[in-house]
Amino acid sequence: MSIYDYKVKNRNNDKVSLSEFKGKVLIIVNTATGCGFTPQY
């Protein structure tokens, strides 16, 4: 399994396969929105 096997939701809540970005630079950020320590989200 690689990063390109994952699907994520975009800002429109549509599922997007990360394989669409193969060959491009990706910056992946975990914002931890469900942990309770990030009230700004």
C-alpha positions as CSV (number, residue, x, y, z in Angstrom):
1,M,0.0,0.0,0.0
2,S,1.2,3.5,-0.8
3,I,0.0,7.0,-0.3
4,Y,-1.6,6.9,-3.7
5,D,-4.0,4.2,-2.6
6,Y,-5.8,6.6,-0.2
7,K,-8.8,8.8,-0.9
8,V,-9.4,12.0,0.9
9,K,-12.2,14.6,1.0
10,N,-11.7,17.9,-0.7
11,R,-13.2,21.2,0.4
12,N,-16.4,20.4,-1.4
13,N,-16.6,17.1,0.5
14,D,-16.0,15.1,-2.6
15,K,-13.7,12.0,-2.4
16,V,-10.5,12.5,-4.4
17,S,-7.8,9.8,-5.0
18,L,-4.3,10.9,-4.1
19,S,-3.2,9.1,-7.2
20,E,-4.4,12.1,-9.1
21,F,-1.5,14.0,-7.7
22,K,1.2,11.4,-8.7
23,G,4.3,13.2,-9.9
24,K,3.5,16.4,-8.1
25,V,4.7,17.7,-4.7
26,L,2.3,17.1,-1.9
27,I,2.2,18.7,1.5
28,I,0.1,16.6,3.9
29,V,-1.0,18.3,7.1
30,N,-2.7,16.7,10.0
31,T,-4.8,19.4,11.7
32,A,-6.2,17.1,14.4
33,T,-9.6,18.7,14.3
34,G,-11.2,16.0,16.4
35,C,-8.9,16.1,19.4
36,G,-10.4,19.0,21.3
37,F,-7.1,20.9,21.5
38,T,-7.8,23.0,18.4
39,P,-10.8,25.2,19.1
40,Q,-9.9,27.5,16.2
41,Y,-11.1,24.8,13.8
